[in-house]
């Protein structure tokens, strides 16, 4: 294998695929990035068995020569060193040559590097996915749906299925659900071009979705999604992102979502977020994160928290609408802040069905999102 390649293209591809490199793998070949060179261009692949990412660099782009191929071939290079060294090379053009026993020589400007490569034949083969169930989702929508749900996954490996986000696609739309049993996030969307694709109980690990989100460009690119038996493939420009579907059946969360409320209020999202953030500073010291919300006779609400060592904080907030019974409730302020951080809506409806029943949060500008936080039982 012998090529000349533009550093910017190689570096971008390396950054994409390196998201699939695991530092904890016991399989030496998986600590590397595989390069395949043929007369179409260069393909980079990395895998940790749960996710695999492949990025293609064409020979030409926008009528510019990107890669000059002198000799096709393959090699696996140690990712940790390869990722860092390419980023730091001095010139815009890089020469690479693989010689006997996969010894790889890299030259850029006056810099020469010799790397010990590995046999590409030992690298695992990517999943073979039949593309019967393919749908397209705007990239910005997909990123948003991930951002607005993934924070609610469980971090405990004792219930692996809850470390993922549930995806369902049916006549009612495309829906994400995430819960750790103390809180729940749901986000729905209507898709124009899903065709006849339908699926349920597709659960994708939260950490995988976070890595996927980093690869999706900010401009509105369509992401093609292929759902197979135990794999999902995402196609983003020249990147292929494969992930395993988590085993198991996701719990039915629909039964815990109340449909009638005893108390409802509408508040300014930013003011509520700032108020709870201040109260959180004290509650954090108690290691409980408990903040109290109480309705007031004047139609507003009071947010308060206390610390045995530091003191108390309380403040009043106006609400733009209030109906129902008076209420005093305690909750985990960090869970509430996690929700408030991902909302784009200026106003938020908070609804209650009782002091020990779930707290419902619905952004007014976004009827497709809904959040639940379970309250705390406190002595006072």
C-alpha positions, -999 to +999 in steps of 0.1 A: +000+000+000+013+034-010-007+067-011-005+105-009-034+120+010-046+155+022-042+157+060-075+175+065-095+146+050-075+119+067-078+137+101-115+142+098-121+105+090-098+095+119-118+117+143-151+100+132-140+064+134-119+068+166-152+072+185-156+034+181-122+027+198-126+012+233-098+017+258-110-014+277-108-040+250-088-072+255-085-078+218-054-061+205-066-057+169-096-036+182-072-010+195-064-001+159-079+017+129-080-003+097-071+014+064-083-002+031-070+014-001-084+006-035-089+026-067-120+043-054-103+058-024-095+051+013-118+035+038-111+037+076-128+014+100-128+011+138-149-012+161-154-021+197-178-050+188-208-029+201-203-001+176-184+000+143-177+032+124-165+034+088-155+065+069-147+068+032-123+093+017-129+096-021-100+102-046-115+135-056-139+160-039-151+192-055-128+187-084-098+186-061-075+156-058-077+142-022-059+109-026-033+097-050-030+059-050+003+044-060-004+010-047-036-005-031-035-025+001-046-027+038-031-022+073-043-018+109-025+010+128-026+016+166-053+042+171-039+059+201-007+070+183-022+073+148-050+097+160-026+121+177+003+120+152-018+128+121-033+158+139+002+172+147+019+166+113+033+199+099+023+197+062-010+195+044+000+165+023+009+131+038+027+102+022+020+067+036+036+034+026+032-001+041+061-024+036+070-060+048+054-072+081+030-042+080+058-018+088+042+016+080+061+047+070+044+081+072+061+113+059+049+149+060+073+178+052+105+170+071+088+146+095+092+109+091+074+083+113+077+046+114+048+026+129+043-011+136+011-021+118-011-052+124-025-077+099-058-065+085-070-101+080-075-103+118-098-073+119-135-083+124-159-081+094-186-055+097-222-066+101-240-075+069-273-057+070-302-061+046-315-027+038-352-036+037-362-012+066-346+022+056-359+056+068-345+091+065-344+116+094-332+152+093-299+153+112-309+183+134-341+166+144-323+134+153-296+153+173-324+171+192-344+140+200-312+123+214-303+154+234-338+157+249-340+121+261-306+105+266-299+122+299-327+101+315-311+067+309-299+046+338-262+044+345-265+011+364-254-019+344-277-041+366-306-033+343-288-031+309-320-024+289-325+009+308-290+021+298-305+027+264-331+048+247-362+030+233-371+038+197-405+030+182-418+039+148-455+034+140-485+052+125-485+077+154-449+088+146-413+083+156-408+082+194-379+080+219-383+070+255-356+070+283-360+062+320-339+053+350-370+045+371-368+079+389-375+100+359-387+097+323-381+116+291-402+111+259-398+129+225-419+123+194-417+135+158-437+131+126-415+120+097-424+127+061-403+100+044-402+069+066-420+050+038-435+017+051-409+013+078-423+002+112-404-011+143-408-014+180-386-022+210-354-010+193-332+000+223-299+018+216-273+024+243-272+060+255-234+063+252-236+051+216-262+078+208-240+104+224-211+093+200-235+093+170-247+128+179-211+141+176-208+128+140-240+142+127-232+176+111-249+208+124-262+217+089-295+199+080-282+167+065-305+137+061-294+106+081-305+073+066-313+047+092-314+010+085-330-012+112-322-050+111-327-079+135-300-069+161-282-040+144-290-004+133-269+013+106-267+051+103-255+066+070-243+101+074-226+116+043-195+093+038-197+077+073-214+044+082-222+040+119-232+005+130-246-003+165-259-033+183-295-032+196-296-039+233-311-073+243-343-075+263-378-059+264-381-023+275-407-018+303-441-004+294-439+032+306-472+044+292-491+034+323-472+058+346-480+089+326-511+106+342-537+120+319-555+142+344-540+167+369-550+182+402-527+212+399-513+229+368-490+259+364-472+277+336-439+293+343-410+310+325-385+282+317-354+304+321-365+320+354-375+286+368-341+271+357-321+300+373-342+297+405-337+260+409-300+263+400-296+286+430-315+263+453-295+234+440-262+249+453-274+244+489-292+211+484-261+197+468-242+202+500-266+178+518-259+152+491-297+149+486-303+176+459-338+181+475-356+213+465-391+222+475-418+238+454-449+253+471-479+271+456-487+305+472-520+323+479-511+351+455-509+326+426-471+323+425-448+296+436-420+294+462-387+276+455-366+267+486-338+245+499-317+242+530-284+229+543-278+222+580-243+237+576-249+266+552-284+279+558-315+283+536-325+298+503-360+307+492-374+328+464-408+335+449-416+331+412-445+345+393-465+321+372-484+331+341-512+306+348-523+286+378-553+263+383-562+235+407-554+227+443-526+242+464-495+220+467-462+215+485-438+190+469-401+180+471-380+167+442-344+161+430-332+194+417-305+179+395-332+158+377-352+190+372-322+210+359-313+182+335-348+187+319-347+225+319-312+225+302-325+207+271-357+227+265-360+253+238-395+264+249-398+298+267-427+285+288-432+253+306-463+236+320-458+218+353-486+195+364-492+175+396-516+148+406-507+148+443-477+152+466-464+116+460-474+113+424-452+120+393-444+156+384-452+162+347-432+188+327-444+198+292-428+226+272-455+248+257-438+253+224-432+216+219-462+193+223-439+164+212-419+163+244-429+152+279-409+146+311-417+130+344-398+133+377-408+112+408-411+134+439-393+128+472-411+120+505-397+144+531-404+146+568-415+182+568 
